[in-house]
Amino acid sequence: MDRYYLDKPGKKPYMAEKIESIIVEINEAKSTKGAKKRRDYYILQKYDVLTVAEKKYLIHKKKEDKEDIMYIVSYEDLFEKLSAYHIRTGHGGMGKMRAVLSKQYSIPRPAIETFLSVCATCNKKNEMYIVGTTHGLIKGWFNSGNMQHATANFILAEQVNKQKELTLRETVQVVSGGQGFLSCSCKSSCQTKRCVCFKASIKCNSRCHNSFTCSNK
C-alpha cells in the first residue's frame, strides 16, 4: 500500500496519530461555547466521536439516526482489518469485501484492491503470479501459460525490490543494458535533457535521428 499512496499522499487514509488529534479537536469544539472557528464547524459537520468501554473511535457524522455507524480506520490498522474480513468472507473478492466492509468501516476502494492483489492464497487459487527482480516488480499478472521452466538460479524473495514497478521492456533494458523502446528526434547533439534518451540516461539508437551528429552514442 505504501507504493500506491506514494504518488497519492492526499488520498492516503489518516494515520492513528491524526485520528487521535481529530478526536481531541472534536471534543474541544463541542465544549467551546459561542462562536467557533471554521475548522471546528468543518470537523463537527464531517465527523463524530463514539465512546465504547472508555475507548474513543472516530466515526463519520450520521445524517440520520437510522444510518449505520461508519468507523474511520487508521492507515496502520488497514491490513489487519482487511485481512480479518477477507478470511471471514472465505477469501472473497472485491464485491464481497466491499459489501461487508461498507456496513461498518470507511475504507477506500484502492486499499481493498491493493490488499487483494497481494493475497498469496487468492493468487495461487487464480493461478496468477507477480514476477519480481532485484530492479523492481514487473507490471501485470502472469499465469502458468506465460512461463517456462528454467534452470537458472532464482533470487530470494527478500532480494526483490518491491518499491519499484517496471514494464517487461524496461526490465529487459535494465538487465541487458540494451535500448530500443525510446527514440528521439533531436536536431542537435543530444547532450541536454530536452533529448528523451539523454534524460533517461540511455544511449540513442538506430530509431533516433539519422542525419544529425549525435554525442549520445
Buried (B, 14 or more C-beta within 10 A) or exposed (E): BEEBBEEEEEEBBBEEEBBBEBBEBBEEBEEEEEEBEEEBEEBBEEBBBEEEEEEBBBBBEEEEEEEEEBBBBBBEBBBEBBEEBBEEBEBBEEEBBBEBBEEBBBBBEBBBEBBBEEBEEBBEEEEBBBBBBEBBBBEEBBEEEEEEEEEEEEEEEEEBEBEEBBEEEBBBBBEEEEBEBBBBEBEEEBEEEEBBBBEBEBBBBEBBBEEEEBEBE
